[in-house]
Amino acid sequence: MTRDLTRIDAVELEILWSNLIGMVTERAKALQRIAFSPIVREAGDLAYALFDQRGRMVAQANTGTPGHINSLAFAGKHLAGLFTGKVEPGDVLITNDPWLSAGHFFDITTLTPIFNGAAVIGWVGSTIHHTDIGGYGIGAGARDVHEEGLWIPPLKLYERGVPNAVLHDIIRRNVRTPDAVFGDLAAQVSAGRTASEHLVALCERHGLADIEGLSDEILRRSEEATRAAIRKLTPGTYHGVSRFDVPGGEIITLKAAVTIDAEAGHIVVDFDGSSMQTTTGINVVLNYTHAYSTFAVRSCLNPELPNNSGSLAPIEVRAPLGSIINCEYPAPVNARHVVGMYVPMPILKALHQVMPDRVLAEGSGAVWTIQIQGKRSDGRAFTSSMFNYSGGMGARAGKPGPSATCYPTGVAAVPVEILEASMPIVFDRKELRRGSGGAGRMRGGDGQSIGFHMNTDQPWLLNAVPSRMEDGPEGIGGGESGAPGRFLINGEPVSQARKLSMNPGDAVLLETPGGGGFGPKA
């Protein structure tokens, strides 16, 4: 019989909670260590979480990126709902449907049902960025989502412990780097199986038939604490706007109206008036918009609270269907981070009117992502995993912005030594852009300069997705703007949404933007 955990004492609840967090964090770090993709292994581009029987996210690992983590909350809910009553021990579910999960094909979600005897007592899931998914690649040049790669609908990757042979063959024939893709999938499957064993052992130790009562109590307390924090704010509707250029030179506008209902302890973030979806692959699905919206609000409101379905429930996110942050099928989405990582910026500008000491100025926004395809000197083809570089972070009320640090993703850069060891790339420089951060009472973080060329006598292809090259990130509260970025090939500025054909000897230079300053300069 399930215990009544509403009367559980604080000590045992803390022990159980610590066990859940430890379990998912341990598995996430193990998954990261054994992943094939450098963007996962070296940069931490992943998410890992535990769900209850009903598909509610109970506990997330203390590692990963906000875009993945909060999108995984939706993906887990979708998959659990679709397959409740249809799974058996040894099954593993999978999807990379952009509208059901993390917004583009590269991010594959797996979900493992956790059985205690014959009953499903929960689910454990992960989302990671895979090296390749076929199609166009990581750039923004595809014309619709079907040009961007392999679409995996919600299916069983494993059935009763046996690989789904048809699905495995389809994946293998549609990707350029099948060994890496299946290595990463194996890491996800292994992490799910081990976590399942740990949860069953936890239930046995504490006399629990399942975790539903524990989940109810954790989510109830998380939601109540979040609503209590919102009730301390000044009610009203506050507005913020951010504008920035994207590959190809198009200017995107994001407008956020943040409405605080202090009586109900509820916040609505409404993006009405933002740019409509576009023809290049920078469109964002609502899951991903929700992920970075809730992260922005919670990082200012109550960042010490657990991030789960309970703490996310009081925050509602709206965006017009067909807008660039709630795009409709078949919009291309592979470079959705270019816009998605700017989602917090107008929200922070709105919240500056309510809690000015807790926000930060605009930062460089999206990481500048690179993917390279070509041939080695011996004729062997290669496709790099995505690698990325950040600009400066916006300044805070009492601290300068960190340099070469991307808010909001938090993803790290893959070390140049790893990249040079995995493909014929040579880095000519990697240094901070001193003085590129905006001036102010607190100065914005500096961007960085990265130069490279390819050690090959063959033509090669470059997918590069830079942004904010027209105007730098805005300061806040009287702070000055940071420097805009520059993307140069052989010394000439380039802004293209498409994949670029490169020649041997071509030199690439990235100069990422500096962050905005905070407050007037003394």
C-alpha positions in Angstrom: 0.0 0.0 0.0 1.3 3.5 -0.8 2.1 5.5 2.2 0.4 8.9 2.9 3.4 11.2 2.3 1.4 14.4 3.1 2.3 13.6 6.8 5.9 12.8 6.1 8.4 14.5 8.4 10.8 17.1 6.9 13.9 14.9 7.5 12.6 11.9 5.5 11.2 14.1 2.7 14.7 15.7 2.4 16.3 12.3 2.3 14.0 11.1 -0.4 14.4 14.3 -2.4 18.2 14.1 -2.1 18.0 10.5 -3.4 16.0 11.5 -6.4 18.3 14.4 -7.3 21.3 12.3 -6.7 20.0 9.5 -8.9 19.2 11.7 -12.0 22.3 13.8 -11.6 24.5 10.7 -11.4 22.9 9.2 -14.5 23.1 12.5 -16.4 26.9 12.9 -15.7 27.5 9.2 -16.6 25.6 9.8 -19.9 27.7 12.9 -20.6 30.9 11.0 -19.9 30.1 8.2 -22.3 28.4 10.2 -25.1 30.1 10.1 -28.5 29.0 13.6 -29.6 31.5 16.3 -28.4 28.7 18.8 -27.9 27.3 16.5 -25.2 30.5 15.1 -23.8 32.5 18.3 -23.7 29.8 21.0 -23.7 27.0 19.5 -21.7 24.2 19.9 -24.2 21.7 17.6 -22.6 18.9 17.1 -20.1 17.9 14.3 -17.8 14.8 14.0 -15.6 12.5 11.7 -13.6 8.8 11.6 -14.2 5.9 10.1 -12.2 3.3 7.7 -13.5 1.3 10.6 -15.0 4.3 12.0 -16.9 4.9 15.0 -14.6 8.5 16.0 -14.2 9.5 15.5 -10.6 13.3 15.9 -10.5 15.8 17.1 -13.0 19.6 16.6 -13.0 21.8 19.4 -11.7 23.4 19.6 -15.2 22.1 20.4 -18.7 20.7 23.4 -20.6 17.4 25.2 -19.8 16.2 24.8 -23.4 16.6 21.0 -23.1 15.5 20.6 -19.5 12.2 22.4 -19.7 11.4 21.1 -23.2 12.0 17.6 -21.8 9.2 18.3 -19.3 6.8 18.5 -22.3 8.4 15.6 -24.2 8.1 13.3 -21.2 4.5 14.3 -20.7 3.7 13.6 -24.4 5.4 10.2 -24.6 4.0 9.0 -21.2 0.5 10.0 -22.3 0.8 8.3 -25.7 2.2 5.0 -24.3 0.5 4.6 -21.0 -0.8 1.0 -20.9 1.2 0.1 -24.0 4.7 -0.6 -22.6 6.4 -3.6 -21.2 9.6 -4.1 -19.2 12.6 -3.5 -21.5 10.8 -1.0 -23.7 12.5 2.4 -24.5 10.5 5.2 -26.3 12.0 7.7 -28.7 11.2 10.8 -30.6 12.8 13.9 -32.1 9.5 15.5 -33.3 10.3 19.2 -33.0 6.8 20.1 -31.9 6.6 17.3 -29.2 10.1 17.7 -27.8 13.0 20.2 -28.0 12.4 22.0 -31.2 14.7 20.4 -33.8 15.7 17.0 -35.2 19.2 16.9 -33.7 17.7 16.7 -30.2 16.6 13.1 -29.6 14.5 12.3 -26.5 14.4 8.8 -25.1 12.0 7.8 -22.3 12.2 4.5 -20.3 9.2 3.2 -18.3 10.2 2.1 -14.8 8.5 -1.1 -13.6 8.1 -2.3 -10.1 6.9 -5.8 -10.7 4.1 -5.5 -13.3 3.3 -1.9 -12.6 4.8 1.3 -14.2 5.8 3.5 -11.3 7.5 6.3 -13.3 9.5 7.2 -16.3 13.1 8.5 -16.8 14.1 10.5 -19.8 16.9 12.3 -21.5 17.4 14.6 -24.4 20.8 15.1 -26.0 22.1 16.8 -29.1 23.2 14.2 -31.6 26.1 14.6 -34.0 24.1 14.2 -37.1 20.5 13.5 -38.2 21.0 13.6 -41.9 19.4 16.3 -44.1 20.7 19.9 -44.2 22.8 20.1 -41.1 22.8 22.5 -38.2 22.4 25.7 -40.4 19.4 27.8 -41.2 19.3 27.2 -45.0 16.6 24.5 -45.3 13.3 25.7 -46.8 11.0 23.5 -44.8 11.4 21.0 -41.9 11.5 18.0 -44.3 14.8 19.2 -45.7 16.4 19.3 -42.3 16.8 15.6 -41.6 15.2 12.4 -40.3 11.9 12.8 -38.4 11.4 10.1 -35.8 7.8 10.0 -34.5 7.0 8.6 -31.1 8.0 5.0 -31.4 9.7 2.2 -29.4 13.4 2.1 -29.9 13.6 -1.1 -27.9 10.7 -3.6 -27.4 11.0 -5.9 -24.4 14.8 -5.3 -24.4 15.2 -6.1 -28.1 16.2 -3.3 -30.6 13.5 -2.3 -33.0 15.3 -3.6 -36.1 13.2 -1.6 -38.7 13.7 1.7 -36.8 17.4 1.0 -36.3 17.9 0.4 -40.0 16.0 3.5 -40.9 18.1 5.7 -38.6 21.4 4.0 -39.8 20.6 4.7 -43.5 19.6 8.3 -42.9 22.5 9.7 -41.0 26.1 10.4 -42.0 27.7 9.3 -38.8 25.7 6.2 -37.7 28.3 4.9 -35.3 28.3 8.2 -33.3 24.5 8.4 -33.4 24.0 4.8 -32.1 26.8 5.3 -29.6 24.8 8.3 -28.2 21.6 6.3 -28.3 23.2 3.5 -26.4 24.4 5.9 -23.8 20.8 7.2 -23.3 19.3 3.7 -23.1 22.0 2.6 -20.6 21.4 5.6 -18.4 17.6 4.9 -18.4 18.0 1.3 -17.4 20.3 2.1 -14.5 18.1 4.9 -13.2 15.2 2.5 -13.3 17.0 0.0 -11.1 18.0 2.8 -8.6 14.4 4.1 -8.3 13.0 0.6 -7.6 15.7 0.1 -5.0 14.8 3.4 -3.4 11.1 2.5 -3.2 12.0 -0.9 -1.6 14.2 0.8 1.0 11.4 3.2 2.1 8.4 0.9 1.8 6.9 2.7 -1.2 4.8 0.9 -3.9 5.4 3.8 -6.2 6.4 7.5 -6.1 2.9 9.0 -6.7 2.5 10.2 -3.1 6.0 11.5 -3.0 5.6 13.2 -6.4 2.3 14.9 -5.2 4.0 16.3 -2.1 7.1 17.5 -4.0 5.1 19.2 -6.7 2.6 20.7 -4.3 5.3 22.3 -2.2 7.2 23.5 -5.3 4.1 25.1 -6.8 3.0 26.7 -3.5 6.5 28.2 -2.9 6.5 29.6 -6.5 3.1 31.2 -6.1 4.2 32.6 -2.7 7.2 34.3 -4.4 4.9 35.8 -7.1 2.5 37.1 -4.5 5.3 39.3 -3.2 5.6 41.2 -6.5 3.8 44.4 -7.6 0.9 43.3 -9.7 0.5 44.7 -13.3 1.5 44.2 -16.9 5.1 45.1 -17.8 6.5 45.3 -21.4 9.9 44.6 -22.9 11.1 44.5 -26.5 14.3 43.1 -28.1 15.4 43.4 -31.7 18.3 41.6 -33.3 19.6 40.5 -36.7 19.9 36.9 -37.8 21.7 35.1 -40.6 20.8 36.8 -43.9 20.4 40.2 -42.2 16.7 39.8 -41.3 15.7 41.8 -38.2 13.6 39.9 -35.6 11.5 41.6 -33.0 10.4 39.9 -29.8 7.8 41.6 -27.7 6.9 40.3 -24.2 4.1 41.5 -22.0 4.6 40.0 -18.5 1.4 40.1 -16.4 1.7 39.5 -12.7 -1.4 38.4 -10.8 -0.2 38.7 -7.2 -3.5 37.5 -5.8 -3.5 34.2 -7.6 0.3 33.9 -7.6 0.3 33.5 -11.4 2.4 35.0 -14.2 1.5 35.2 -17.9 4.2 35.9 -20.5 2.6 36.9 -23.8 4.6 37.4 -27.0 1.8 39.0 -29.0 3.3 41.5 -31.6 6.5 39.5 -32.1 7.8 38.7 -35.6 6.0 36.1 -37.7 7.7 32.8 -38.7 10.2 33.1 -41.5 11.5 31.0 -44.4 14.8 30.1 -42.9 15.5 27.5 -40.1 15.5 29.9 -37.2 11.8 29.3 -36.3 11.0 28.2 -32.7 8.3 25.8 -31.5 6.3 26.8 -28.4 7.9 24.1 -26.2 11.3 25.8 -26.6 9.9 29.3 -26.1 8.2 28.1 -23.0 11.5 26.5 -21.7 13.5 29.7 -22.0 10.6 31.9 -20.8 10.1 30.0 -17.6 13.9 29.9 -17.1 14.1 33.7 -17.3 11.2 34.2 -14.9 12.4 31.6 -12.4 16.0 32.7 -12.4 14.9 36.1 -11.2 12.0 34.9 -9.0 13.1 31.8 -7.0 16.1 30.1 -8.5 16.8 28.1 -5.3 13.6 26.1 -5.7 13.5 22.7 -7.5 12.7 23.0 -11.2 9.8 20.6 -11.9 6.2 20.5 -13.1 5.1 22.1 -9.8 7.4 25.2 -9.9 6.6 25.7 -13.7 2.8 25.5 -13.3 2.3 29.1 -12.1 4.0 30.5 -15.3 1.9 30.6 -18.4 3.5 31.3 -21.8 1.5 32.5 -24.9 2.7 33.3 -28.4 0.5 33.8 -31.6 0.4 30.6 -33.7 2.5 31.2 -36.8 4.8 33.6 -35.0 8.6 33.0 -35.0 8.3 31.7 -31.4 5.3 29.5 -32.0 5.8 28.3 -35.6 3.5 26.1 -37.6 4.4 23.0 -39.5 6.3 22.8 -41.9 8.5 25.7 -40.9 12.2 24.9 -40.8 13.6 24.8 -37.3 17.1 23.3 -37.2 18.7 26.6 -36.1 15.9 27.4 -33.7 18.4 28.4 -30.9 19.3 31.6 -32.9 15.9 33.1 -31.9 15.1 30.9 -29.0 18.0 32.0 -26.9 16.9 35.6 -27.2 13.5 34.8 -25.6 14.6 35.8 -22.1 15.8 39.3 -23.2 12.4 41.1 -23.5 11.2 39.3 -20.4 14.1 40.6 -18.4 13.5 44.1 -19.7 9.9 43.8 -18.4 11.0 42.4 -15.1 13.5 45.2 -14.7 10.5 47.4 -13.9 9.5 45.1 -11.0 12.7 43.6 -9.6 15.6 45.7 -11.0 18.2 44.2 -8.8 17.6 40.6 -10.1 17.8 41.0 -13.8 20.7 41.4 -16.2 21.3 43.5 -19.3 21.0 42.0 -22.8 23.8 39.6 -23.6 25.1 38.2 -26.9 22.1 35.9 -27.0 22.5 32.8 -29.2 25.7 30.9 -29.3 27.4 31.1 -32.7 27.2 27.5 -34.0 29.5 25.9 -36.6 29.3 22.7 -38.5 31.9 21.6 -41.1 31.7 19.0 -43.8 34.5 17.9 -46.1 37.2 15.4 -47.0 40.4 14.5 -45.3 43.7 14.4 -47.3 43.2 10.7 -47.8 39.7 11.2 -49.3 37.7 10.1 -46.3 34.6 12.2 -45.8 33.8 13.7 -42.4 31.0 15.7 -40.8 31.8 17.6 -37.6 29.5 17.7 -34.7 28.1 21.1 -33.9 30.5 23.3 -32.0 29.8 26.8 -30.7 31.2 30.1 -29.3 29.5 32.6 -27.1 29.8 36.3 -26.7 29.7 38.4 -23.5 26.9 38.1 -20.9 25.0 41.1 -19.9 26.0 43.0 -16.7 24.1 42.5 -13.5 23.0 45.1 -10.9 25.9 44.4 -8.6 28.4 42.5 -10.8 29.9 42.9 -14.3 28.9 40.4 -17.0 31.1 37.4 -17.4 33.1 37.3 -20.7 32.7 34.7 -23.3 29.7 33.2 -21.4 26.4 32.7 -23.0 23.2 33.4 -21.1 20.7 31.7 -21.2 22.0 28.3 -22.4 25.0 27.8 -20.2 26.4 25.4 -22.7 30.2 25.2 -22.7 32.6 25.4 -25.7 34.2 22.3 -27.0 37.9 22.7 -26.4 39.9 23.5 -29.5 42.2 20.5 -28.8 39.2 18.1 -29.1 38.1 19.7 -32.3 41.6 19.6 -33.9 42.0 16.0 -32.9 38.7 15.0 -34.5 38.9 16.7 -37.8 41.4 18.6 -40.0 40.8 22.0 -38.5 43.5 24.4 -37.3 42.7 27.2 -34.9 44.8 30.4 -35.6 43.5 32.4 -32.6 41.1 32.2 -29.7 41.1 35.3 -27.4 38.8 37.8 -25.7 37.6 40.9 -27.6 38.9 43.3 -24.9 36.6 46.3 -24.5 33.6 44.8 -26.4 31.4 44.8 -23.4 29.1 47.8 -22.9 30.2 50.4 -20.4 28.1 51.2 -17.3 28.1 51.1 -13.6 28.7 47.5 -14.2 30.3 46.6 -17.5 29.0 43.9 -19.9 31.1 40.9 -20.5 33.5 40.8 -23.5 33.0 38.7 -26.6 35.8 36.6 -28.1 37.7 36.3 -31.4 38.1 32.8 -32.9 40.0 32.3 -36.2 40.4 29.0 -38.0 41.2 27.3 -41.3 41.0 23.8 -42.6 44.0 21.6 -43.3 42.8 20.2 -46.5 43.4 20.5 -50.3 39.7 19.8 -51.0 36.7 22.2 -51.0 34.6 22.1 -47.8 31.2 23.2 -46.6 30.6 25.6 -43.7 27.3 25.9 -41.8 27.7 29.0 -39.6 24.9 30.7 -37.7 26.1 34.1 -36.3 23.7 36.8 -35.1 23.6 40.3 -33.7 26.0 41.7 -36.2 24.2 45.0 -36.9 23.6 46.4 -33.4 25.1 45.1 -30.2 23.2 43.9 -27.1 21.4 46.8 -25.3 22.4 48.0 -21.9 19.8 48.5 -19.2 19.1 51.2 -16.6 21.4 53.6 -18.4 24.1 51.1 -19.4 25.7 51.3 -22.8 25.3 48.7 -25.5 28.0 46.0 -26.2 29.8 45.8 -29.5 28.0 43.9 -32.3 29.6 40.8 -33.7 31.5 40.3 -36.9 31.8 37.2 -39.1 34.6 37.3 -41.7 35.8 35.0 -44.4 39.2 36.0 -45.8 38.7 39.4 -44.2 35.3 40.1 -45.8 32.1 40.3 -43.7 29.5 37.6 -44.5 25.9 37.2 -43.4 24.2 34.2 -45.1 21.5 31.8 -44.0 22.7 29.2 -46.4 25.5 26.6 -46.2 28.7 28.1 -47.6 31.0 26.5 -50.1 34.6 27.0 -49.0 38.0 26.6 -50.7 41.3 25.2 -49.3 43.1 28.0 -47.6 40.0 30.1 -46.7 40.3 31.7 -43.3 37.3 32.2 -41.0 37.1 34.8 -38.2 34.4 35.0 -35.6 34.1 38.1 -33.4 31.2 37.5 -31.0 29.2 40.4 -29.5 29.9 41.9 -26.1 27.2 42.1 -23.4 25.3 45.2 -22.5 26.2 47.4 -19.5 24.1 47.9 -16.3 23.4 51.4 -15.0 24.9 54.7 -15.9 28.7 55.0 -16.1 30.1 56.9 -13.1 
